[in-house]
Amino acid sequence: MNADSGPLLEVQALAKSYFHLGREVPVLKGVDVTLASGEMLAVVGKSGVGKSTFLHVAGTLDRPSSGKVLYEGSDVFERPDDELARFRNRHLGFVFQFHHLLPEFNALENVMMPALLGRMALPEATRRATTLLDQVGLSHRLTHRPGELSGGEQQRVAIARALVMQPRILFADEPTGNLDERTSEDVHELLFRLNRELGIGLVIVTHSFALARRIGRCLHMRDGRMEPGIEESPAP
Amino acid sequence: MRWVTASLVAAFLGCTAAVLAGFLFPALAYLTPLLVLAKAGLLVTLVLLALAAARPDWRHGLALGTALTLAAIPVPTLALAPTAAFLLAGWAARASWRSQRKRLAAAAGLLLLLSAGRGTLDVLRPDLAGLAGAGVGVAVATALLTAALFSLSLRVRPVLVTSAGALALALGAALSLRLAPAARFNVTMALFVVGFILGAAAIAALFTWLFLKSFERLDRTLFHSFLFFLPVTVAPIYLVAEGMARLGAAADHPLWKWGAFAPAADGVLLLALLLLVAIREAGRRIGPGNPVLRTAWKFLRSQQMVQTSDTRSNLALRRLVPVRRPGSGELLSWWSAAVLAVAAASWVLAPVLSDARFPPFLLRAAGLGLAAAWFSGKALAATTATGRFNVLPALLLASATAYVLLPAGLGEHPFLRWLPVAAAALPVLFLAMQYATRVALSVKMARGTLPRSLDPHLAPEIRTRMREGVGASIFASVVGVAIGVWALIVVLSVMAGFSGELQDRIIRTKDHLRISARDGLPSPFDLARQIGALRETRSASPYVEGEAMMSSSLNISSTVTIRGIVPEGHGADELETSLVAGSVRFLRHPEDLVPFPALPPAGRFFPDDESDESAVTGIEDAPAAALSAPEGLIPMPDIPDDAPEGLHPMPEVADDAPGLPPLPDLDDPVDEQPTRLGSDYAVSSSRFDVEVQPSVIIGIELARSLGVSVGSRITLISPDGEIGPLGVQPRARSFHVAGIFSTGMYEYDLKLAYTTLPEAQRFFDLGDRIDLIDVRLHDLAQADRVREQLLAADFGKGLEIQTLQEMNRNLFSALKLERIVMFVVLGFIILIASFNIVASLLILIWKRTGTIAILRTMGAVRSDVLRIFFLLGAASGLFGIASGVIMGLSSCGVIRHLGITLPREYYIRSLPVHVEGSQVLLVAVAALLITVGAALYPGRLAARIELVQGLKDER
């Protein structure tokens, strides 16, 4: 990992609008964010201010209306869709609020999937997936399907899946939004540990201010724009 | 160890090859029985080796499978195979009984009995070995199916049992159709069609299910897969065996015919096995590592259905029906299997066991009725919804019983007439009783007098469960494709059979090439000789043709085409074979005919109800005689039975008439006899004209309409007569009927008549002129080529040559058009089924939007998504097509084997079936294109789903 180069992720004047009944509904109105390699970043804000949209666009899942997303200096949206997919596969990991595991696949297969999609050989993929599941403490649940796992376990499998290709950045969209306090704490610990040990950049979208406070850097999203610092707001 | 196995397998295959060689080279055929035995021995050794290596819990099943196979060998084995089967089954029975595997033990016990019976039969009646083998084979199939049902523990058993029942119904219908006379054609045909469609749908479901299941079970042992494939391969085995038997038809001994079964079975099973291994290996190599394949596979397996409404009704039923004993709710048990086996055995053995008092159908009905009663009883006693499905086999078996009894029901005895009604009423009665019980129980419940033990609140819950397995909607579309392909293959084969039959008749009767010249042929006989000497031609004979009316004492025909032919050579021989009475000889020697009296009025010989061809000959009680033409000449009811041998007309002629020397040989004693006989008649009945008149051979329909028979006198009237004092006077001339032919083409049989060349020339006033030459070819397909060749030859100048196809252009093009139209119309079935595939894939995509999105998030490109769904669609199409082809081929085999009798109007005795490989291939390829095309659209749609939208939809 070359720490001396510029920022790993650079979001410049990012704007995204949707169209509803022919009227433009702006969601992101010029967002600028940079993330250094191995850095952690929390994005907080009320529901519907565009946190998830920001994450989708920054994570190349969606194309912006205007603005740029630079990874190590190169604009990713200049690439065609298929190449973008390959880029995602190799460099980015995602964890969502709803674990989004494939219900028909067992834990091991779920974790292996990105590796297989990246045309990795089966034995290597199996080895990596097993190691990762062991790291997240699920070595005894390899053959269980998502339906047979608890919520925390499911989210841990999702994290393992996001990490199997050894990405540079992990995007987490309310990773613990569905979990109880205790389990959330476990998942948070896991994320921090991975960041510490593997040096993975972490972008966490959350409305848990407790979590945001623990992450050093925090951006507040309001009305489609990013503002630094945590502003206490009474969340119901 | 591996080398030992390999060399044994090699030896086994070598034996198979040798058996095959025996069919191709009859000189080697004497080895066949020996080779079959050797194969059996090798198989036993192989299986014993497998047994030794198998997992302990598999050994019993393996032993059982081997024993089953051994006991089902359809050749007499001097009780060797049954003995081995007996020993194996005994061991399996003991071992599985000890290990508390009661079902397996029961199966082994059943097999013990079967193989014992088979062994006894082998010793006592070796000639029945085929039948016994088939009987055990039926038991094998039943047992395997049942075993499959149990080992698969899926809730599709009702489907399977219904399939089996429907199959039984269809088979029963097909078989009873054979019993039924043609008079009841419409009813039986309709029933048959319904039964057949039901059966076919059931088989479609069964085959596709088996296919999918066997692919799902690729992780099982090879031998298990082998056994599993057995039911799937039975139908093709039958077809291949038939083909092999035809190849080996030169060998007369029935043993060889059955011997054909062995290599066929090996061949098909080995092929299936190799296919399985190949698929498995391919799957093992690329499957798990390939995300697209893996996802498609998971999707295929995981369409889930929650059977809530079902469960709810189950609970409702359960509240009303008493629990008699635990475990009375299963659909099939080994007892049921045994009862089915008994029914099957009674069916198979009916012809052997029956006597005058018990006709076969009664035994069969008894067997079926027993099974129906058993299932009805089980349905009544059932405490679960699954058990209640016993009603379906009960109903089907009862209707099969009723159907078998149908011939009896139409018989004289009033009791028998009510039998089928009773048989059909039985299950209805049972159902009514069941409902009565329910009503009574609900009344009790309302009053609160229900025993505590029956209280539904205390009964264990029926759980609502998610079912895993092949998705129902995809399954349905696979069945749709299968039925479409099946229908196409059967219909096209039947139509090909019909047109082939028709063409055959035309080819036999008409000129393949008709050569003519505008001003008559200059030297027709030389020309014919030259053309006949060509390699491609079989014969060439000059003839003349003209139209005339024909009249008898009873009737006048419409215009008839009279052909003057040379009554010798190949063409005459062919005519001779189509004669049902008389002989071509009488064309040459009309004097032989003269003495016979004009036969009594035809009404006597053509009774309306029994218008069989034998009637035409005048010997109603000797239909076989009708086929040997000259004997058909005995239309003299006056001859007393005890007449002296010498008076009997020409007994020897029967044998060598077709081969008679073409020129009259006056010394020939054969010719003298009828003359002598005739002179007796001439003396005794003076009113007959003894003047020798020319003779004519006419078609059977013409004979029928004119009311004439061989020896009768008819008058030919030429339309273009001489101009006399009273204007144009038609020319008339008397002929005697020398023979009656039947080509099987109504038009020819009504409109065609043959006489000799000189007579025709004289009658039509042609002088020496000959207009036409009839050329027959070895291969009709070469007609155009031969024509070119002839026109190019130096003698071909000024000739006009027409081919058979040109002369019958209307008919041939109509047949072709008909087939194309049928292809298109039935192709729509496949098209519709492919829309089913589209629909079920769309449902799948809709349900899996989130999965698709997450795959894309993880780096799957759009084409990966497309490929997943495309693969699913294409695979369903492929499964459907494969099952459809198997079904179609086996249906064709069944139709050809059983023979569906057609009513007389069709002019063909039984439904002709001709399977053309190219056509089957065409159907399969067309269906593949349609289904693959259908799979493409949902795939593209899935690939276009927006990623973020999919992520949102997941919630």
Interface residues (C-beta under 8 A of the other chain):
Chain A: H56 L61 D62 D81 D82 A85 R86 R88 N89 R90 F94 F96 F98 H100 L101 L102 P103 E104 F105 E109 M113 P114 L116 L117 G118 A121 L122 A125 R161 M165
Chain B: P288 G289 N290 P291 R294 T295 K298 F299 R301 S302 G850 T851 A853 I854 L855 R856 T857 M858 G859 A860 V861 R862 S863 D864 L947 V948 L951 E954 R955
